[in-house]
Amino acid sequence: MTLQQLEYIIAVDRFRHFGNAANYCNVTQPTLSAMIQKLEDELGIKIFDRQMHPLEPTKIGKIVLEQARKAILSSMRIKDIVNEQQNSVDGTFNLGIIPTIAPYLIPRFFPQMINKHPEMDVRITEMKTEDIKKALRHGDIDAGIVADLDGMDDFVKTELYYEELFVYVSPNNKLINNETIKDKDLNGEFLWLLGEGHCLSKQMQKFCHLKHAAISERAYRLGSIETFMHIVEGGRGVTFIPELAATQLTENKRKLVRQFAIPSPTRKIIIITTNSFIRNTILQLITDSIKKAIPEDMLKLKPHQQRV
């Protein structure tokens, strides 16, 4: 039994697919499958039920996977301790980030940071908030970039910036004539909202006291902020967009952005880690890189803004 074999079964459990797990581990699928088969033969059990689609761990496989995670975490902790003592940014660092932040933040800081520190191996995965919390507890990722919400007291929070939220209005909508939007203006409007599991929609529904927000989910259950922005531009309904998305718009598209009447809803963006997290050197580097890439006036909560 080797740590490599344990890493392989953890990857398969994460992706529930041998091919995707092999790509993640940078090996061929036959190599990964053979190594897992060898481990199963050694233990005399089947770790995965290959008849299931997607495949699932067997009952005893779940127990093996739980112990495998503990073993991998212990081995990683040794490496992390050494790297941290040497103030090194070497080694793989897995970062989760929610989809309503990733496309607007990552291009601002990530290429520059990697160019400056080519020795870094930072791997980014877009995940919903609950998945990030679960991945942190399981040791699948080292840190997560999320909006600060209730229920995160089990994690260590590092503040990044404050992001105001705006209304994106169709040019055909009567609200386009408003200089600012009040929450009551949105009741009865066709709202394009992200589906279940996206904290941004929950935050805005709560802030705006929306009672009929489910109508757009029936029309389009998945989608992304970018998809909904294109639909709005095409002449249908309104949606919510974060400040960093608004800063990237062309001059014509900025004409569709409306600010909320005071107080303006604003989310606090943070990095979360577990209490046992060690790699503060690389975390500080990521934090500093993000703050340098963000407009300075977004680093503090403004008087007209209200946390959501």
Beta strands, then each sheet from edge to edge (+ up, - down):
strand 1: 48-49
strand 2: 56-57
strand 3: 92-97
strand 4: 121-126
strand 5: 143-147
strand 6: 156-169
strand 7: 180-181
strand 8: 191-192
strand 9: 238-242
strand 10: 257-260
strand 11: 264-273
strand 12: 305-307
sheet 1: 1+ 2-
sheet 2: 4+ 3+ 5+ 11- 6+ 9- 8-
sheet 3: 4+ 3+ 5+ 11- 12-
sheet 4: 4+ 3+ 5+ 11- 6+ 10- 7-
end
